Amino acid sequence: MRIVVSGGGTGGHIYPALALIREIYKKNKNASFLYIGTKNGLESNIVPRENISFQSIHITGFKRKFSLDNFKTIFRFIKGVRDSKRILKDFKPDIVIGTGGYVCGPVVYAASKLGIPTIIHEQNSIPGLTNKFLSRYVNKIAICFPEAKEYFPKEKVVFTGNPRASEVADKDGIKGRLSVGLSTVMPAVLIFGGSRGARPINEAVVKSLSELAGKPYQVLYITGDIHYEDVKKEAELIGSLKNVIIKPFIHNMPEVLAGIDLVVSRAGATTLAEITSLGIPSILIPSPYVTNNHQEKNARSLSEHGAAHVLLEKDLTSISLISNIDRILLNKETLKDMKEKSLKIGVPDAAERFYKLVCELIRENQR
């Protein structure tokens, strides 16, 4: 089994791809992989560290407003398709999978024109431009939110969930708690704004620190590397914060998540896949700065099922943050109900579902 995977730009496109690769390799030790990304994207650093073969093409994304740069992008796309065809002919994959980001546009398009089976993975409830474009050419479209179905040809859509969900399903929560200094007996809330942090969330949390320090639960607060020193200085002015742990970043997030009772975070697709796989209630503060406001749509999908509370950034204050944490974490019935509803919509076997889809498409092509 020879597989090409393409996706980049953000961790939300890269990490599901890596989770899928790990699942396929677990099932088939003879599988060979090639990852096609961009030279300057996050994937150019992350993927090689996983010992996965990597090649790059040069491509930029379209701007939604009229811009002369879009003409350059058209020429780069044409060249990207030509370069992708050369790479694909050399590697001879059985299937090509695009996990999002503009880089997979020329790669997956080239594969379809060469008659190679293709799948795109849409992590969000509202698809981006690249996946909307590719949906006309691919064989199958794997989705994570039922709401995404309306944007694609119905006969191509398969609900698989996000492969990242499978990577948290069997983690040791006690080990995760101990690794970051959390007690194993007190309820715990994790607050974070993504890998780089989120300034509005950090500002609300900093103003809440003195009050959070007196609560009957513990707080693990991940600031993001670029905000850590400023937050640390503010925390030192307050003094003792015995039940608040502040860190810039954690590298074992799946393990830590498995030991958490409540999450306060943005509403990125990967985060939501992980927390619902574990059945964790959440307070979601969707980023208003993303394309098509898709994070709010992602968050609403959970809140409509009773698994999350949506707190818009414009309504975020230290008072609203603490009152919502208290309302959920200090009420056993509310916490239990939200846990059950979160778990109900989780897809812990997402990676296996995707693997089955890959195998089915390869078999169909070989008949």
N, C-alpha and C positions, 0 to 999 in steps of 0.2 A: 504494500500500500504506500503510494507516493503522494504526498499532500503539500500543496502550496497554500500558505496563509498570508493574508495581507490586511493591514490595519494600522492606524497610527494617529499621531497628533495629541491624543490624551490617553491617560491610563485606562479610562473607561472603554477604549477600543483595544488596548494592548493586553490588559490582564485577562479578560475573557478568552482572548485568543490563546494565551499561554495556558490557561486552565483547560481549554479544549485539547491542546497539544498533549498535555500531561495525561489527560484521560485516555486519549487514543493510544498513546505509547504504553500506558498501563494495560490496555486491552490487547495491544498488538506490538510486541517487542521488535518486530521486523519493519515497522512503519518508518518511512523516511520523510523528513520535513524540510521545507525551505520557506523562510519568511521574507516577504518583499515589503520594504518600507521606504522611508526617505532618509537621506544621509544625515539631515540635521534634526530629525524628529526624536522624541523620547525613545521610540522603538530601537533606534540605532545603538543606544546604550543598554537598554533593558534586555533585548532579545539575545544578543551574543553572550551576555552573562549567564544565560540559561543553557549555553552550549547548543544553540539551535543555529543552523546555517542561515546566514542573512545576506541579502543583496538589496541594493537600493536603486531607485529611479528618481528622477527629478520631476516634481509636480507641485503646483500650488493650487489653492482653493479658489473658487469663484467668489467674488464679492457680490452681495445681494443688490447693492445699488450700482448704477451704471459707472463703470470705471474702465479706463484704457488698459489697466492691468488684466482685465478679463480677456482681452485679445491675446496677450502673452500667455495666459493660462490655456487658451485653446490650442496654441502651437505646442505648449509643453505637454498637453494631454495627448496630442497626436504623436509626439515623440515618445511619450510614456507608453503608449499602446505599442509602438514599434519595438521599444526596448523590452517591454513585457513579453511580447511574442517571442523574441529571441531567447529570453531567459526560460520561458515555458517550454519551448521546443527543445532546449538543452536538457532541462530537468525531467521532462515527460511525466507530469503529474497525472494521477487518476482523478483528482478533483481539486478545485480551487475554491477557497473560502475567504470571503471578505468580511471583516468584523467592524468596519466603519472608518471614517476619516477619508479625506480626499484621495489619499494614496491608493486605496483599493479600487478607485474608479477605473483608471487605465488597466490595472492588472486583471480585474474580474471581467471587464469588457473584452480585453484581448483573449482571455480564456474562452469566453462564449463564442467569439468569432472563430476560434480554433476548434470548436466542437467539444471542448472539455467540460464536464459537468461542473456546475457552479452553485454555490450557496452564499447568500449574504445574511449576516446576523444583525438585527436591529435591536439595540439594547433599550432604547427609549420608547415612550408612548407616542411621541411625534417624531417621525423619521427626518433625517437631514437630507440635503440636496443630493448627495452622492448615492445614497440607497434608493431614493425616489427614482433617480435616473437609471440605476442598475436593475431595478425591479422589472423593467421591460425585457431584459436580456437573460436573467438568471433562471435556473431550473427551480430552485426553492428559496423561500425567505423564512428564516427562523426568527420568531419574535419572543419578547419577554413580557410584554403587556398586551392584554386582549384588545385594548384601545387602538393599537397600532395596525390592526387588521384592516381597518377601513381605508388605509392609505395605499394598499397593495392589491394586486390581482388575487382574488380569494382562492383560486385553485392552486396557487403557489405557496400559500402561507401555512406554516406549521408552528404551533406553540411549543417551544422547547424550554423556555426560561434561559437564564444566564449561567453559563458554565462555572462562573465564580462561586455560585451558590453551593456547588458540590464540594468546594474546597474548605468550607467552614463547618460542614455538617458533622464531621467526626472529630472535631478538635476538643482538647481537654481544657474546659473552662477554669478549673481550679489551678492548673498549671499556668494558664494565661493570667489569672489574677495575681498569682505570686510573682510572676515575671515583672510586673510593673509596681509591686508593692501594695496591692490592694488586700484588705482583709477578706477572709473567706466566709465570714459570718454576717457582715453588714450588707444591706442592699447597695448596689453600685450603679451610678449613671455615668455614661461616657459622653463627653461633649467634644466634638471636633468639626472642623470646617473644610475637610479635604486635606490632601497631602501638603498643600501650601498654606493652609489655614484660610480664614475668612475674617477680614477686619471687623465687619459689623457684629459678628458673633463674638469675637474676642473682646470688643468694647463692652458688650452686654455682660459677658462673663466676668470681666475684671471688676465691673461695678457691683457684681453679685458676690464676690469672693468672701467678704467678711460675713455676710449672712449665710452663705453656703457652709462656712466653717462650723456653724452651730447646728447644722441639720443632723437628724438621726440616720443619715445615709452618707456614703462616700462618693466623691467625685473624681473621675479621671479626666483631666482636661488637656487635650492635645492642641497646642497653639499653632503648629506649623513652624518650620525652621525660621522663616523671615520675621516672625512676630515674637519669638520666644524671649529674647533678651529684654524687650520692652515690657512684656507681661511679667517676667521674673522680677524686674525692678519694682513694678506696681505691687506685686505680691509681697515683696520684702518690706514695703512700707506698712502693710497691714499687720504683719507679724505672724504669729502662729496660725497655720492652716492645717491642723493635724489630720483632718479627713479629706483634704483636697490635695491631689497629686497632679503636678503640672509637668508636662513633658513636651519637647518640640516635635517629636515624631516617634512612632513605634513601628518596628519592622515585622512584628508578629501579630498584625491586626486580626487575622482570622481566629487565632488562639485566644486573644484578649476578648474579642467579641463574644466568644462562647461562654464567658463568665460574667457577662454584663446583663443587668436587669432592664435598663432603659437607655436608649440612644437619643442624643440631640445632635442633629447633623443637617447638612445640605441633603438634596434629594437626587443625587447622582444614581444612575441605574445600577451600577455595581454595588454600591452601599445598600440599596434597597433589596437587591437580590440576596445579599449576605444576611441582612437582619431578618428577612422573612423566612429564609431557610432555617434559621435558628429560633424563630418565633419570638423575636424581641420587639416589644412595643417601642414606638418612636415619637419624638417631637421633631417635625421636619420643617426646616427653614429654607425653602427653595431659593436658589440663586436667581435673581431677576435679570441677570446679565447674560444668560445663555440664549442660543438661537431658539426662536419660536416659544420662548418661555417654557421649554419642555420639562424643566424640573418641577414646576408647579403642577403640571399635568401628571407627572410621575407620582408626586406626593398625594395628589387628590385620589389617585387610583387606590392607594393604601387607606387613606382616611375614609373613603366611601365604604370600605369593608370593615371599618372600626379598628384597624390595626395601627393607626397613627393619628396624631393631631397635627394639623398644618398651622404654623405660625409664620405669617408673611414677614419679610424683612422690615417692611414699613411699620409693623406693629411690634417689632422686637425691642423690648426694654429689659432692664434687670428685673423689674416687677413682673412682667408677663412671663419671662423665662422661669423664674423661681416658682411662681404660682402654678404654672403648668407642670413643672417637675413634681412639685408637692402633690398636685391633684392626682397624678398617676402613680407615683412611687410610694406614696403614703397611704394609698387606698388599696388594700389587698384584692378586693373584688374587681376594681377597675383594672388593676395590673394583670390579674388572672384572665379576665375577659379579653383584654387587648393581646395578651400572649397567645391565647387560643386562636384569635382571629388572624394574627400575624402568621402563625404557623400554618394555618389553613390555606393561605394564599402563597406560601413559600413553595419553591420547586427545588428541593435538595438533590433530586436526581437529574438536574438539568444537563450536566455534562454527558451522562449516559444517554439521555434522549437525543442529544445532538450527535453523539457517536453513531447511534442507530440510524439517524437520518443520513449521515455520511455514507454508511455501509449500504443502505438501500439505494441511494443514488448511484453509487459505483456499480452495484450489481445490475441495476437497470441499464446502465450504459454498456455493460459487457454482454448483454443478451444479444 
